[in-house]
């Protein structure tokens, strides 16, 4: 009974009006100013229940209106990516925070009063501009695109897409965001960094139309739909976090066209739900493969060591003869539409059909990973290193095996059996009877109902 009351209290706290208004940056300086960085709430974690509420409502609306679509395989992949991207931040401050503290402590040029509302406003503007620059860098600065492309890999655009993040994206954006560390106190940066990220959840939707005068100042769903489009007019546009004014100032703004709605995904879609491949394939494509390309006569397009550097760090769409221009510390395309193909007439998203048994099993193991992730984030302060490592292994293994199943990859069952044997062994060692039983039953289900050449149930596409 006490456990149920604790769960109810947790839901009430996480689904409070205060947590709700944070989604839209509707906060006051006094309630979001902290002297001690450890006192800054994990706003993303505290808002995860609102994420699920909004996603569930969005799914219902999409089913009833049929104006846009969710796909089960795509939604699971996006939510798994969200969990995966949070793992480096659990029990830590993210990859950019230690560097930020170091620079501020040793090289700051001014000491600001963190309790001043003007400093709060300065911190908001500084972080939003830094996000614009960092976001633009991971789109335009060659291999840095590899840190971010995961977020654009979905061929759908809905609230679940907001959760699809690169798990080491902080490496790509941290260097730029740390530029403000010579002025902005670290606790102020951390607060606005988290709130800025949280604001960007609700703009990932197709339901909300253009918002009139707000479109001139704020980043809105309409502006962000353009950013996620792969139409030529959408490429390298609307990098804003909260304020669209930076795009208007630096010439990267593009309004959504009523006569040509955005089509979503990458210019060349990956056609996979394999989480590790989705997260990492572009590092190989831009960091190595592009530099090895040859023309029709067999000559290397990027000869020599300098050519390889240009291939790696030039704009992702750059090839010899393409005009580029300098911006900040990188070069970007003079014309981002150059080389971008027109949208095909009959767009068919990647969608391998799963039978009923495979569908049920994918949903089940995804939910077990979600429960484990929630347990880990709720109790991280009390976890030992071995327990923390066990959670990480359990969650990552589930994320990867779900991707194998969704891809109809022949490695799925073998990988799953190895995963479940490892979980059972750990459960026997720590005497976790319930999880051991669940894992054993999962192993039987996967072998009996899925391993067969035809599986069970009627074959049906995930939609």
Backbone torsions as a table, in degrees:
resi	resn	phi	psi	omega
1	UNK	NA	-42.2	179.8
2	UNK	-63.9	-36.6	179.7
3	UNK	-66.2	-41.7	178.7
4	UNK	-62.8	-43.1	178.5
5	UNK	-63.2	-37.0	177.3
6	UNK	-64.3	-42.6	179.3
7	UNK	-63.9	-43.5	179.4
8	UNK	-62.5	-43.1	179.5
9	UNK	-63.4	-36.9	179.1
10	UNK	-65.9	-43.0	178.1
11	UNK	-62.5	-43.1	-179.4
12	UNK	-63.4	-38.7	179.6
13	UNK	-68.5	-45.1	-176.3
14	UNK	-74.9	-23.8	179.6
15	UNK	-104.5	27.0	179.6
16	UNK	-74.3	165.5	178.1
17	UNK	-66.4	-34.0	177.4
18	UNK	-61.0	-44.9	178.0
19	UNK	-65.2	-34.8	-180.0
20	UNK	-65.1	-47.7	-175.6
21	UNK	-71.3	-20.9	175.4
22	UNK	-62.8	-28.8	179.3
23	UNK	-58.6	-25.6	-176.2
24	UNK	-112.9	16.0	179.1
25	UNK	64.1	24.2	179.9
26	UNK	-87.6	75.8	-177.5
27	UNK	-132.4	164.7	177.1
28	UNK	-107.2	154.2	177.1
29	UNK	-56.8	-39.0	-175.1
30	UNK	-65.2	-36.2	-177.3
31	UNK	-85.0	-8.3	-178.5
32	UNK	-124.8	26.8	175.4
33	UNK	-114.4	127.2	-175.1
34	UNK	-136.4	136.1	175.3
35	UNK	-77.3	-39.2	-177.0
36	UNK	-101.1	121.2	179.8
37	UNK	-56.4	-29.6	180.0
38	UNK	-68.7	-16.4	-179.8
39	UNK	-87.3	-9.0	-178.2
40	UNK	-72.7	122.2	-178.2
41	UNK	-62.8	150.3	172.1
42	UNK	-81.8	85.7	-171.6
43	UNK	-60.3	-35.4	179.7
44	UNK	-65.8	-44.9	179.7
45	UNK	-65.3	-40.8	-179.0
46	UNK	-69.5	-17.4	-178.0
47	UNK	-101.5	1.9	-172.5
48	UNK	-63.8	-30.2	177.9
49	UNK	-68.8	-36.2	174.4
50	UNK	-64.4	-35.9	176.5
51	UNK	-56.2	-48.9	-176.9
52	UNK	-66.4	-38.9	178.5
53	UNK	-62.0	-47.6	-178.8
54	UNK	-67.7	-40.4	179.0
55	UNK	-64.1	-42.9	178.6
56	UNK	-61.6	-44.1	178.5
57	UNK	-64.1	-39.0	180.0
58	UNK	-65.2	-38.4	177.3
59	UNK	-63.2	-44.7	179.0
60	UNK	-60.8	-42.2	179.7
61	UNK	-65.7	-40.7	-179.8
62	UNK	-64.7	-36.1	179.6
63	UNK	-70.1	-40.4	-176.2
64	UNK	-78.6	-37.2	-177.4
65	UNK	-90.6	-27.8	-178.1
66	UNK	58.0	24.4	178.6
67	UNK	-83.2	-22.9	176.5
68	UNK	-151.1	177.6	-167.3
69	UNK	-138.6	146.6	165.2
70	UNK	-109.2	144.6	171.2
71	UNK	-121.0	134.0	-175.1
72	UNK	-58.3	-45.7	-178.1
73	UNK	-64.2	-40.8	179.8
74	UNK	-68.6	-41.9	-178.5
75	UNK	-65.0	-43.8	177.4
76	UNK	-61.2	-42.3	179.9
77	UNK	-62.7	-41.2	179.3
78	UNK	-65.5	-43.8	-178.8
79	UNK	-69.6	-35.0	174.8
80	UNK	-64.0	-40.0	177.8
81	UNK	-63.5	-35.9	177.0
82	UNK	-62.3	-45.2	177.1
83	UNK	-64.2	-44.1	-178.1
84	UNK	-59.5	-42.2	-177.5
85	UNK	-69.2	-22.4	-179.5
86	UNK	-82.4	-19.3	-174.1
87	UNK	-60.6	-42.3	177.8
88	UNK	-64.1	-19.4	-176.3
89	UNK	-93.6	-18.8	-179.7
90	UNK	-65.3	136.1	-178.6
91	UNK	60.4	26.2	178.2
92	UNK	-157.1	-169.5	-176.6
93	UNK	-118.8	16.5	-175.6
94	UNK	87.7	167.8	-173.5
95	UNK	-79.9	-23.3	-176.6
96	UNK	-89.1	-18.5	-173.6
97	UNK	-64.2	-48.4	179.8
98	UNK	-58.0	-40.3	178.6
99	UNK	-64.8	-41.0	179.5
100	UNK	-60.0	-47.0	179.7
101	UNK	-60.8	-42.8	-177.6
102	UNK	-62.4	-47.3	-179.1
103	UNK	-64.7	-44.0	-178.3
104	UNK	-65.0	-42.2	-177.5
105	UNK	-67.9	-26.8	-173.8
106	UNK	-110.4	-22.6	-172.0
107	UNK	-132.8	11.2	179.7
108	UNK	-63.4	148.1	-176.9
109	UNK	-103.6	-6.7	179.9
110	UNK	-156.3	149.9	174.2
111	UNK	-105.9	114.6	-177.7
112	UNK	-101.4	148.8	177.3
113	UNK	-77.7	108.2	-174.3
114	UNK	-65.5	-18.6	-178.8
115	UNK	-90.3	-0.2	177.5
116	UNK	-78.8	129.9	176.3
117	UNK	-58.5	-30.7	179.0
118	UNK	-68.6	-34.3	175.9
119	UNK	-68.5	-36.7	176.1
120	UNK	-60.9	-44.4	178.9
121	UNK	-66.0	-41.6	177.0
122	UNK	-61.1	-41.7	178.1
123	UNK	-62.7	-39.5	177.7
124	UNK	-62.1	-49.2	-178.6
125	UNK	-66.8	-40.1	-179.6
126	UNK	-63.0	-45.9	179.8
127	UNK	-66.9	-39.0	-178.8
128	UNK	-67.0	-40.5	175.7
129	UNK	-66.7	-42.0	178.3
130	UNK	-61.3	-39.4	177.8
131	UNK	-63.7	-43.4	178.2
132	UNK	-55.6	-49.0	-178.1
133	UNK	-65.0	-43.6	-179.7
134	UNK	-65.5	-42.9	179.6
135	UNK	-63.2	-41.4	178.7
136	UNK	-66.0	-38.0	179.3
137	UNK	-61.0	-43.4	-176.8
138	UNK	-77.5	-1.7	170.5
139	UNK	-98.3	-34.9	-167.4
140	UNK	-109.9	-22.9	-172.0
141	UNK	-90.1	60.4	172.4
142	UNK	56.8	-122.7	-173.5
143	UNK	-63.6	-15.7	176.4
144	UNK	-62.6	-23.0	174.6
145	UNK	-58.7	-27.5	-178.8
146	UNK	-63.2	-28.7	-179.9
147	UNK	-72.4	-20.4	-169.2
148	UNK	-119.1	-20.4	-170.5
149	UNK	-58.2	-24.5	178.5
150	UNK	-53.9	-38.2	-177.4
151	UNK	-65.1	-23.2	-177.5
152	UNK	-102.9	5.1	-172.4
153	UNK	-80.4	-10.6	178.6
154	UNK	-76.8	137.7	175.4
155	UNK	-87.4	4.7	176.3
156	UNK	-118.3	163.9	178.0
157	UNK	-137.7	106.7	-179.6
158	UNK	-155.9	-175.9	-175.3
159	UNK	-62.5	-29.3	178.5
160	UNK	-66.7	-26.0	179.2
161	UNK	-61.8	-29.9	179.6
162	UNK	-60.9	-28.3	-177.3
163	UNK	-83.2	-13.7	-176.5
164	UNK	-78.7	95.5	-174.7
165	UNK	-124.0	155.0	173.5
166	UNK	-74.8	132.3	-171.9
167	UNK	-75.3	-15.0	175.0
168	UNK	-123.0	30.2	-178.5
169	UNK	-62.8	-28.5	179.9
170	UNK	-56.5	-30.6	179.1
171	UNK	-65.4	-39.2	-178.5
172	UNK	-74.4	-33.0	-175.9
173	UNK	-98.8	-21.8	-172.3
174	UNK	-60.5	-40.0	-177.6
175	UNK	-62.1	-38.5	-179.8
176	UNK	-73.8	-45.3	-177.8
177	UNK	-64.6	-26.8	-180.0
178	UNK	-73.5	-9.0	178.9
179	UNK	-60.2	-29.8	-178.2
180	UNK	-79.6	-3.7	-174.4
181	UNK	-67.9	-17.2	178.9
182	UNK	-75.0	-9.2	-179.6
183	UNK	-125.3	-51.2	-170.7
184	UNK	-83.0	126.7	177.8
185	UNK	-59.9	142.9	-177.2
186	UNK	-53.0	-44.4	179.7
187	UNK	-60.6	-35.6	178.6
188	UNK	-67.9	-41.1	176.4
189	UNK	-60.7	-46.4	-177.8
190	UNK	-61.7	-40.9	179.9
191	UNK	-63.2	-51.2	-177.4
192	UNK	-70.6	-31.1	176.4
193	UNK	-60.7	-44.6	-178.4
194	UNK	-72.2	-41.8	179.9
195	UNK	-68.5	-37.7	177.8
196	UNK	-61.8	-43.4	178.0
197	UNK	-65.2	-41.6	-178.7
198	UNK	-63.9	-38.9	179.8
199	UNK	-57.0	-33.6	-172.7
200	UNK	-76.1	-3.2	177.3
201	UNK	-66.7	-53.1	-170.0
202	UNK	-70.6	-19.2	-178.8
203	UNK	-79.6	-4.0	176.2
204	UNK	-88.7	71.6	177.5
205	UNK	-154.4	156.1	178.9
206	UNK	-102.8	-3.1	-174.4
207	UNK	-80.0	-42.4	-175.2
208	UNK	-78.2	124.6	-179.5
209	UNK	-78.9	-170.1	176.0
210	UNK	-63.6	145.0	-170.2
211	UNK	-109.3	34.2	172.9
212	UNK	61.7	-133.7	-176.5
213	UNK	-60.0	-26.4	178.7
214	UNK	-60.6	-24.7	-179.2
215	UNK	-63.1	-23.7	-177.6
216	UNK	-75.7	-25.4	-173.2
217	UNK	-114.4	-43.5	-171.5
218	UNK	-102.5	152.6	169.9
219	UNK	-74.1	125.4	-174.1
220	UNK	-122.7	169.4	176.1
221	UNK	-54.4	-39.5	179.4
222	UNK	-61.6	-46.6	178.9
223	UNK	-62.8	-40.5	-175.4
224	UNK	-77.0	-24.0	173.0
225	UNK	-61.2	-39.6	176.3
226	UNK	-61.6	-44.6	-178.4
227	UNK	-58.1	-35.1	-177.8
228	UNK	-88.7	-5.8	-178.6
229	UNK	-74.3	154.4	174.2
230	UNK	-109.9	9.5	170.4
231	UNK	-63.1	149.5	179.8
232	UNK	-52.6	-39.2	-177.1
233	UNK	-72.7	-12.3	-178.3
234	UNK	-92.4	-16.5	-171.2
235	UNK	-67.7	130.8	177.4
236	UNK	57.5	47.1	179.6
237	UNK	-129.0	153.1	171.4
238	UNK	55.8	67.9	-179.4
239	UNK	-84.1	1.3	-169.8
240	UNK	-57.8	154.0	169.5
241	UNK	-94.7	-73.9	179.2
242	UNK	-107.7	-44.7	-176.4
243	UNK	-103.5	126.1	179.2
244	UNK	-78.8	-6.0	-175.8
245	UNK	-60.8	-30.1	-179.2
246	UNK	-65.5	-39.9	176.9
247	UNK	-64.9	-38.0	179.0
248	UNK	-67.4	-38.9	-179.2
249	UNK	-68.7	-44.1	-173.1
250	UNK	-96.2	7.2	171.4
251	UNK	79.8	23.7	179.1
252	UNK	-111.7	13.9	-179.4
253	UNK	-82.9	141.3	174.2
254	UNK	-147.0	128.3	179.2
255	UNK	-81.8	150.8	176.4
256	UNK	-67.4	134.2	-178.4
257	UNK	-94.2	130.3	179.0
258	UNK	-69.8	-27.8	-178.1
259	UNK	-92.0	-2.2	177.3
260	UNK	-150.4	86.1	-179.2
261	UNK	-67.8	146.8	178.8
262	UNK	-61.4	142.3	170.2
263	UNK	-110.9	134.2	-163.7
264	UNK	-100.9	159.3	178.9
265	UNK	120.7	-169.5	176.5
266	UNK	-87.4	161.1	176.9
267	UNK	-57.0	-43.6	171.3
268	UNK	-116.7	101.5	-175.2
269	UNK	-67.1	146.4	-171.1
270	UNK	-75.4	-32.4	-178.8
271	UNK	57.5	56.3	177.2
272	UNK	-161.4	151.9	172.1
273	UNK	-114.5	9.9	176.9
274	UNK	-67.3	111.3	-170.9
275	UNK	-60.0	-47.3	-178.3
276	UNK	-65.7	-39.3	179.0
277	UNK	-66.0	-43.7	177.8
278	UNK	-60.2	-38.9	-177.3
279	UNK	-73.0	-32.0	-165.6
280	UNK	-119.0	-11.3	-170.0
281	UNK	-61.6	-33.2	-175.3
282	UNK	-70.5	-24.8	175.4
283	UNK	-60.1	-41.4	177.3
284	UNK	-71.7	-42.5	-176.2
285	UNK	-62.9	-45.5	-178.3
286	UNK	-90.6	-36.0	-176.2
287	UNK	-76.9	-23.2	-177.7
288	UNK	-134.2	-56.0	-171.8
289	UNK	-59.7	-41.4	-177.6
290	UNK	-61.3	-39.5	180.0
291	UNK	-69.4	-15.1	-179.7
292	UNK	-98.6	0.7	-175.8
293	UNK	-66.5	147.8	179.2
294	UNK	-125.4	155.1	177.6
295	UNK	-84.5	-173.0	-177.2
296	UNK	-65.8	-21.1	179.3
297	UNK	-92.6	3.0	178.4
298	UNK	85.5	7.7	178.6
299	UNK	-89.3	142.8	179.8
300	UNK	-67.0	133.1	179.9
301	UNK	-72.5	-32.7	179.1
302	UNK	-122.1	77.9	-175.7
303	UNK	-75.6	152.2	174.3
304	UNK	73.8	172.4	-178.0
305	UNK	-64.6	-41.4	179.2
306	UNK	-63.1	-39.2	178.2
307	UNK	-62.2	-39.2	178.7
308	UNK	-64.9	-38.5	177.9
309	UNK	-65.1	-41.1	178.9
310	UNK	-64.0	-40.9	178.4
311	UNK	-63.1	-37.1	-175.5
312	UNK	-77.8	-42.0	-172.1
313	UNK	-109.5	-4.2	172.9
314	UNK	-73.6	170.4	178.3
315	UNK	-53.4	144.3	-178.0
316	UNK	-53.6	-32.0	-179.3
317	UNK	-93.5	10.3	-175.5
318	UNK	-80.6	137.8	168.3
319	UNK	-142.0	157.0	-179.1
320	UNK	-50.6	131.8	-178.3
321	UNK	101.6	-17.3	178.6
322	UNK	-82.5	131.6	-178.3
323	UNK	-77.5	135.7	176.7
324	UNK	-126.9	168.0	177.1
325	UNK	-141.0	158.9	-176.9
326	UNK	-87.7	137.9	171.8
327	UNK	-145.2	127.1	-177.9
328	UNK	53.3	-117.6	-179.6
329	UNK	-108.6	11.7	180.0
330	UNK	-132.1	172.8	174.3
331	UNK	-108.1	141.4	179.7
332	UNK	-125.7	170.1	-178.4
333	UNK	-68.9	134.0	174.4
334	UNK	-66.1	-36.3	176.6
335	UNK	-128.9	98.7	-176.2
336	UNK	-61.2	-19.2	-179.0
337	UNK	-80.8	-11.3	-176.1
338	UNK	-64.4	125.8	178.9
339	UNK	83.4	-1.9	-179.7
340	UNK	-86.8	120.8	-178.1
341	UNK	-71.6	152.3	173.7
342	UNK	-66.7	154.4	-179.5
343	UNK	-66.9	133.8	178.5
344	UNK	-64.3	154.0	-175.8
345	UNK	-68.7	-43.4	-176.7
346	UNK	-110.9	91.6	-177.1
347	UNK	-81.5	120.3	-179.9
348	UNK	-123.1	105.6	179.1
349	UNK	-61.8	151.1	175.2
350	UNK	-62.0	125.4	-171.7
351	UNK	-158.3	72.8	178.2
352	UNK	-62.1	129.5	-177.5
353	UNK	-72.8	134.4	175.3
354	UNK	-108.8	147.3	173.8
355	UNK	-81.7	176.3	-173.3
356	UNK	-61.1	-43.2	-179.2
357	UNK	-62.8	-43.4	179.9
358	UNK	-65.3	-39.7	179.7
359	UNK	-63.1	-48.7	-180.0
360	UNK	-61.1	-42.2	-176.7
361	UNK	-68.3	-40.6	178.6
362	UNK	-62.0	-42.5	178.6
363	UNK	-63.5	-42.2	-177.6
364	UNK	-63.4	-50.6	-176.0
365	UNK	-71.6	-29.8	173.5
366	UNK	-61.7	-43.4	-179.6
367	UNK	-66.1	-36.7	177.2
368	UNK	-63.6	-37.4	176.4
369	UNK	-66.7	-38.2	179.0
370	UNK	-65.2	-41.9	177.9
371	UNK	-63.7	-44.0	179.8
372	UNK	-62.5	-40.9	179.0
373	UNK	-63.2	-41.7	179.0
374	UNK	-64.9	-41.2	178.0
375	UNK	-63.5	-41.2	-178.3
376	UNK	-65.7	-45.7	-178.9
377	UNK	-68.6	-26.6	-179.1
378	UNK	-79.0	-25.5	-174.2
379	UNK	-124.1	19.2	-173.7
380	UNK	-59.2	-31.7	-177.8
381	UNK	-66.6	-22.8	-176.1
382	UNK	-104.8	-1.0	-175.7
383	UNK	-79.3	140.7	171.4
384	UNK	-80.6	169.1	179.6
385	UNK	-61.7	-38.9	-179.6
386	UNK	-68.0	-39.7	177.7
387	UNK	-67.0	-41.9	178.5
388	UNK	-61.7	-44.2	177.9
389	UNK	-62.7	-38.2	179.1
390	UNK	-64.6	-42.6	177.0
391	UNK	-60.6	-46.4	-178.8
392	UNK	-59.2	-47.8	179.4
393	UNK	-59.9	-45.7	-176.6
394	UNK	-61.9	-45.8	-176.9
395	UNK	-70.1	-46.6	-178.7
396	UNK	-63.5	-41.2	179.3
397	UNK	-63.0	-40.4	177.7
398	UNK	-64.7	-45.5	179.7
399	UNK	-56.6	-43.3	-177.1
400	UNK	-72.9	-42.0	-177.0
401	UNK	-69.4	-33.9	175.3
402	UNK	-61.1	-41.7	177.0
403	UNK	-59.8	-41.5	176.8
404	UNK	-60.7	-46.3	-179.5
405	UNK	-63.6	-43.0	-178.9
406	UNK	-65.4	-28.4	177.6
407	UNK	-85.3	-3.5	-173.2
408	UNK	59.0	34.7	-178.4
409	UNK	-74.8	133.6	-177.6
410	UNK	-66.6	-14.9	178.3
411	UNK	-81.1	-8.1	-170.0
412	UNK	-57.0	-54.4	-174.0
413	UNK	-68.3	-42.8	179.3
414	UNK	-60.4	-44.6	178.0
415	UNK	-63.5	-39.6	-178.0
416	UNK	-66.5	-41.3	179.5
417	UNK	-63.3	-42.9	177.5
418	UNK	-61.7	-43.4	178.2
419	UNK	-58.9	-48.1	-176.2
420	UNK	-69.2	-34.8	175.4
421	UNK	-63.2	-41.2	178.6
422	UNK	-64.8	-41.4	178.8
423	UNK	-64.8	-43.8	179.3
424	UNK	-62.0	-40.5	179.0
425	UNK	-62.8	-43.7	178.7
426	UNK	-64.5	-40.7	-179.0
427	UNK	-65.2	-36.9	177.2
428	UNK	-64.9	-40.0	-179.4
429	UNK	-66.2	-40.4	-177.9
430	UNK	-100.2	5.6	174.3
431	UNK	62.1	43.1	175.2
432	UNK	-96.4	89.5	-172.9
433	UNK	-67.4	-41.9	-175.2
434	UNK	-62.5	-50.0	-178.3
435	UNK	-67.2	-34.8	177.4
436	UNK	-62.3	-44.1	179.3
437	UNK	-64.4	-43.9	178.5
438	UNK	-61.2	-42.4	-179.6
439	UNK	-66.9	-40.5	178.8
440	UNK	-64.5	-43.2	177.7
441	UNK	-65.4	-37.0	176.8
442	UNK	-62.1	-39.9	179.3
443	UNK	-64.1	-42.4	178.5
444	UNK	-63.3	-43.6	-179.0
445	UNK	-62.0	-46.1	-177.0
446	UNK	-66.0	-36.3	-178.9
447	UNK	-76.4	-43.3	-174.4
448	UNK	-78.0	-45.3	-170.8
449	UNK	-98.5	-16.2	-176.3
450	UNK	-114.9	-34.9	-174.5
451	UNK	-62.4	-31.4	-178.7
452	UNK	-56.3	155.2	-175.8
453	UNK	-61.8	-26.0	-178.4
454	UNK	-110.8	-13.1	-177.7
455	UNK	64.8	-156.3	178.1
456	UNK	-130.8	162.7	177.8
457	UNK	78.3	168.9	-179.5
458	UNK	-78.7	137.0	177.3
459	UNK	-67.9	129.3	179.5
460	UNK	-148.5	143.9	-178.3
461	UNK	-77.0	147.7	175.8
462	UNK	-78.2	127.5	179.9
463	UNK	-151.5	NA	NA
